[in-house]
Amino acid sequence: MATSLLNRLLGTLGQQTAKRVEPLAPPVERYVTNAAPTTTPVSSELRDYPPVERWNDWTEYDPKHWPRKVPRRYTLVPTVCFNCESACGLLAYVDVETLKIKKFEGNPLHPGSRGRNCAKGPATLNQVYDPDRILYPLKRAGKRGEGKWVRVSWDEALNEIAARIRKAIIEKRQTEIIYHVGRPGHDGIMEWVLPAWGVDAHNSHTNVCSSGARCGQAMWMGYDRPSPDHANARVILLISSHLETGHYFNPHAQRIMEGKMAGAKLIVLDTRLSNTASMADEWLSPWPGSEAAILLAIANYLIRTGQYNRDFVRRWTNWADYLRAEHPNVPVSFEHFEMKLQELYAQYTFEFAAQESGVSAEQIERVAKIIARCDGKLATHSWRSATSANLGGWMIARCLWFLNVLTGSIGVEGGTSANVWDKWVPRHPNMAPHVKVWNELTWPQEYPLTFYELSILLPHFLKEGRGKVDTYFTRVYNPLWTNPDGMSWLEVLTDESKIGLHVHLSPTWSETGWFADYILPMGVGAERHDLMSQETHAGCWIAFRQPVLREAMRRLGKPVKDTREANPGEVWEETEFWIELSWRIDPDGKLGIRKTFESPYRPGQKITVDELYGWMFENHVPGLPEAAAKEGLTPLEYMRKYGAFELRKGVMPTFDKPLAANELANATVDPETGIVYTKASAAPSSNITPVPYFEPDPERGRPIGVKLEDGSLVTGFPTPSRKLEFYSTTLRDWGWPEYAIPTYIHSHVHPSKIDRSKNEAVLLSTFRLPTLIHTRSGNAKWLYEISHKNPVWIHTSDAERLGVRTGDLIKVVTEIGYFVDRVWVTEGIRPGVIACSHHLGRWRLQEDGGGRLSTALVELKQEGDGQWKMRQIHGIQPYKSEDPDTSRIWWEDAGVHQNLTFPVHPDPISGMHCWHQKVRLERAGPNDRYGDIYVDTKRAHEVYREWLAMTRPASQVSPNGFRRPHWLLRPFRPDREAYVLPQWKGAKVVEKKS
């Protein structure tokens, strides 16, 4: 019987597996540096991890030869997992005889993951040795999508791409260059590269992921992401299945469980009975989109009963701004604000929340009382889920943060901080100035408050003739599969009048890559250099992803100058790729691009990766040079040895930091607002994490802090008021005054819009599977053996009404088409709601089209103008390859690609695609087959226009002639002059004062 891949995986996943320490063979000096002493005694001690002093020379018995004891000698190289954004630490076990990676386990010295990994970390090995991976640069030989490719040299690809970009820059067509990224996997590289080109080219996946949550957070505190201290909390409040599948879920899950073991109460709002919900002390299953009603009912309880932190609210919220603007006849006193606060939220009773959500008033009250007893230790988080799924989902995040404000649990142990307090991104050398270009294909006037680029609308904008793209990069992104309305992406990707050259940077085949002009093989997580720092807990760390074979070869006395020399085939890494491409765009230096990529150590010469990261470690990671010096190492050597560095333990907020004497030397204080201004020029920050930015006032200078009621002068928050903005003057001034304070917005799937008598329902499509990685799972055999189907969850009562049982086919009809999937009947979801994971449904158009491990072979037909039909020919099948396991594949299901049938739903404020779908359920007919897809892109464009009509464009609402509030977060921020709307060019632009 064939060996089960799952059994193999289970043997790999345990990250604290005891290891018997055996004596090393006498070390061979040419193989290792810092070799362990030859007198290492024989020991029967069991260890959790190999000790770091033995990483360079480590021996284990080969389990494949059990019960014989066959030793294998390894060098253990630390790196960083690239299979989600958690950036957990890994140790690669490199066989020093064969230079093959044998396994990946956890790096115990990584402060975020602490040696523990989920299934995705060890599965990096599958990606390295995927038999279907792309090893050489490919160029299409036929029409786009025809599947004909020829191998080309890197020189040919680089020269053609560089020439096109250079020509566009010279001809002032900078907006025709777009770099579109999904999960970047690095911090800071593109902030270094793209501004050097002078382009506003960055496009991200953010508005299919986290725009809603970011917007809600930023309107409160300027920063757009939270950092909860789960381990020390008294109450943990999650909106989503965060413990199992959320952002940073492995580091967070560890600390959530630590908090629970220490007595913290876990409260989960999730319509679906996720694994996280099953672990909760209180699981609330609300009607989708009603979460804000529940949160405001809890807020009302805290306010009504006086169980809120009056001192914190008085000290740190802009309550005075609210009174001055909305109640000018009321004395500006905190006591009057408290009266108004009670009036504002009196309507949000437990009964009201129960009516909206379907959760009982008794349970909501019980949860409110738990939160009231949190003693300022409330750790909250929401990333995808409700904030990413509903019209007005950003307000759910705003209402969630309201509870942190009321309980005073911000920047304290056991509470929730801003992400930038727990994240560090060092600056790169020779940073270019802000560009003077604004790209309306990514930052359109209709969405002045969006977080961030309107990436999902690119094909719709191109169809409308808003512009064209000369050179389009897709990297760690598969928009045709990931985004809604994928057939509109296909139509644009195959139209060379709209996209001139499509460069797909990927080590694997994908639906989007199939329609590229170039596929350039970039390294997987173990084959590249990157810096990563994430807000995984109360602390701050930075980690170094490095190509493990390159580092192993260096240790063995075989250093390489180019990562391609160490990687399989001609697989490169992006850091070196971008440096080389930029160098060729500006061959003689006349465009001023080359100077960004010159070595800080060898003037005029091209920088190397060792110089790049060495310079950053030496100059912009506080404490690292000192720690390295203690061991007689350079900072780069230290990071190559350990893989991570901890800058700080514990909570360290910045908002209550007193202003320094030198900051106050040229400072003035506004007598009404208390804002502190300085005319002294601000030194550039060493941390390039995107933060709000305030231009100097022509008369008073740059805002740097705030004077509090007790007279203290502190930094405050990077908001217009320098305080937490209960009352958002930005929302007021930019056309949305009705949402200036936390309130409740009806979702587009509010119960009033769903007719259950017609078998209408709400489809939840955002939940993740903890074993998969969006499209990057496709070349990880262990992961696909565990998870390879995405049935439709349906409640027992709905299944009975429809007459379906588990395993039956059901047709889910959306606004623009339908998909056919199997059902899973369960009590674990609310009646009237169905759910289907978005992680599956991969497909290919040719039998040998790559990705056979995870894709179904499909037939795709266009049956009319904009009418597309897809039918599966067969599912996953075993096949012969260099990996014998591919002939042992026993599963057939590849899942169903539901995202194709969704139109775009961009929230008019945050820009977030509102993922929830109003659908109609039908039993499958005699001609329906599993995996069938139908899409009408003409109707999809109509839906796009309907949602576009909900916006309030900058041209209509801008109070100062800007495209966007200048203080508000915007990655790759252009120069101030680029913010001015075209019709305001030449006019005097004055910032409107709050």
C-alpha positions, 0 to 999 in steps of 0.5 A: 500500500502506498505510504500516506503523505499525511502520515509523513507530514504528521511526523514532521509537524512536531516542533518540540520533538525530543532529539537524542544528542549523539557525539559528533564526528571529528569536525572537518574545518573546511566544512564548518566554522565555529565547529563544536569541540571534538570532545563533545561527550556522548549524552542520552539527554533529550533536547527540545531543539539543537543548542545554537552553539551546535548549529554549524555542525549537528548530527542526527540519525536518519529516521528512514533507516530506522532501526539502524542508526545511520548518522546524518550531518547537518548545518542548521541555517536560520531563516523565516517562513514565507507561507503567511505574514506571521514571519515565523522563524525556521531552521533549515537542516542542510545535509553537508554532504549533499547540500540538500535541505532535509527538513525545516523546523522552528527557530527557538531564538525567534521572539515571535514564533519561539520555535513553534510552527504550524503545518505551513512552516515545515511544508516549505520543503515541499515548495523547494523540491516541487517537481513542477516549479519553474526553474528558468525564465520563460517568455510566451511564444504564442498568444497570451493564455495559449500556453506556449513558452520558450526559455530565455536568459535573464539578460534578455528578460532584464534588458527588454523590461528595463528598456520599456520602463526607461522609455516610459519614464523618459516619455513621462508615462510613469503612471503606466508602470504598475507593480502589483503585490499580494503578500510582500514577505518583506519590509521596505524593499519596494519603498526603496526601489519604486521611488527611485524610479520616480513612479507611483507604481505600487498596487497591493492586495490590501482592499481584498484583505484588510482595508476595512480594519485599517480604515477603522483603526486609523480614524481613531489613532492614525495608526492602522493596525492593532497589536494585542497583548493576548498573553497578559489580557484579562479579556480577549475579544476576537472578531473572526476565527483569529486563533486558528487562521487570523493574521499572525495566527501562529504567534497569536494562537500561542499567546491567546492560549497562554492568556486563557491558561492564565485565566483570561476570558475568550470572547469570539464573534464569528457567525461560523463555528470555527475552531476558535469559537469552539475554544471560546468562553463566549461564542456569539454567532451574529447575523453578518454585519451586525457586529457593530450593534453588539459592540455599541450595546456593550459600549452603552452598558459601560457608559450607562453604568459608569464602568469606563475609564473616565480619566483615560477618556478625558485625557486622551480623546478629542471630546472637546472637538466634538462639543465645539463642532456639534454642540456649540451652545454647550459649555466645553466641559467633560461633564457635558460631554459625558451627558452627550455620550449617554444620549448618543448611545442610549439607543443601543440597548441589549434588546436592540443588538439582539434584534439586529444580530440574532444573539440573545440579549442575555448573552450580550449583557453577560459579555458586557459584564465580562468586559466591564471587569477587564481592569484595563486589560482588554486585548482585541483584534479583527482583521478580515471577517466582519471588517472585510466583508460588509458595507461599512465594515470599517465601522465595526473596527471603529466600534471595536476600538471604542471598547479599548478606549472606554476601558483604557486598555490602549498601550498597557500590559494586557491591552492593545497597542498600535502596530508601529509600537511593536514593529521595526523597519530599518531604512535603506541607504540612499533613499530617493525623495517623494515622487511627484506623480499620482497614479489615478489607476490605483488612487482614483478621485472617487475614493479619497479615504481608501485604505489602500490602492483600489486594486480590484478596480484596475480591470474596470478602469482599463475597460472604461479607458481611464488609462493603460498599463505599459509594464505590469508586474504581478508578484506573490499575487494571483488576481485572476484567482484571488480577486472578485470578478476574475473573468474581467481580469482575464479579459484585460490580461489578454488585451495587449492594448490595455496591458502592454507587458505582463511580468509575473514574478513567481516560482510556480504556475498560477492562473494569472501567470498563465496570461503573462508575457514573462514568468520569472522564477523567484525564490521561495522562502528558503531562497531569498533575502528579506527583512521582516518585523511583525506585531505578534505580541507585546515586544519588538523584533526583527528577523532575517530571511536568508537563502539557506543554501547560499549561507550553507555554502558560505559556511562550507568555504564556498561563498557565492556572489549571486544567489542564483549560484546557490538556488536550483536552476536559475531561480533568483531572489527579488532583492538582487533582481530589483537592484539589477533591473534598476541598474539597467533602467539607468545604464549611464546614470542620467536618470538619477536612478543608479545613485539609489543603488550604489554601494555605501562602501564603494562609491559609484559601484552597484550595491550587493545584498551583503552590503545592503543588509549589512549597512541597515543592520549597522545603522538602523537596528538599535542595539544590534551592533552592540549585541553583535560586538559582544560576540565578536561578530558584525551585525550581518554575521549576527543575523546570519547566525541567529536569524532574529534580534529582539529590540524590546520586550513588553509594552512601550507606547509612544503617545504618552512620551514627554516632548524633549527639551530640544523639541520644545526649543522652537515650539508654540502651543495652540491655546484652543486645541493644545497642539504643539507646533515646532518650526525646527526641521524634523530629522528623518525617522530611522523607521520607515513603517508607514505612519501618518505625516503632517506637513508644517503649517506655514505660520506655526510649523510642524505639529509634534505633540499636544498639551494635556489638561494637567499642563504636560506636553506629550507626543500624543497620537498622529491624528489631526487633534493629536488625540484619539479621535472619538470625533473624526474631523476627517470624516466630517470634512471629507463628506461623511459627517454622519459617520464622524463618531462610532455608529452602526451602518447597515451592511449590504447583507442586512436581514432586511435585504434577504428574502429567505422565502425565496431561498436567499441567503448570505454567503460568507466567503472569507474564512481561511483554512489554517493549513493553506496559503491562498494560491501559494499552497499549490506546490505543497503536497503535505498541505494539499493532502490535509485540505483539498475541498471547500464544501458549502456549509449550510444549516440543518434547517436550510438544508431540510427546506431545500431537500439536500443532504451532506454531499449533494450538489447545490447551485449558488447563484450570485449577482453575476453568475453561479457556482456548483458545489457540494454541501456540508450540513451542520449546526455550526452556522446560523440559519440563512447563512452559508459559508465556503472557504476561499482557499480552494478551487485552483484550475489549469487549462492544459493537462501539463499546464503546471500545478497538477498537485492542486489544480483541476483541469478545466474547459473554459468557454466564452459563449457570448459577449462577457459570458464565460462558462467553466467546467471541470474535465477532471480533478487532481490525479496521480502523475509521474515526476521526479518526486515519487509521492506524486504517483501516490496522490489519492485525493481527487477534489480540487475545490470550487473557485467561487471568487470568479462569480463575485462582482466587486463591492468596494466600500465607498469609504475604506475601498475594502471589497465587501466580500459577503454575497447575497445569493440564491440557493437552488438544488443542482439540476440534471445538467449541473456538475461539480465545479461548474462556473458561469459568469457574466462580466457585462453584468459585473461591470454594471454592479461595479458602476452601482457601487461606484455611484455610492462614493463621494469623490474628492472633486466634490468633497475635498475641503482644500483641493487635495485628492486625499487628506494629507495626514492620512496613511498612504504607502509610498507617499508622493510629494505634496504637490501631487496631492493637489487635484488637477482642477486646483493646480495653480490655485492657493491650497490651504489646509482646512483647520479642524 
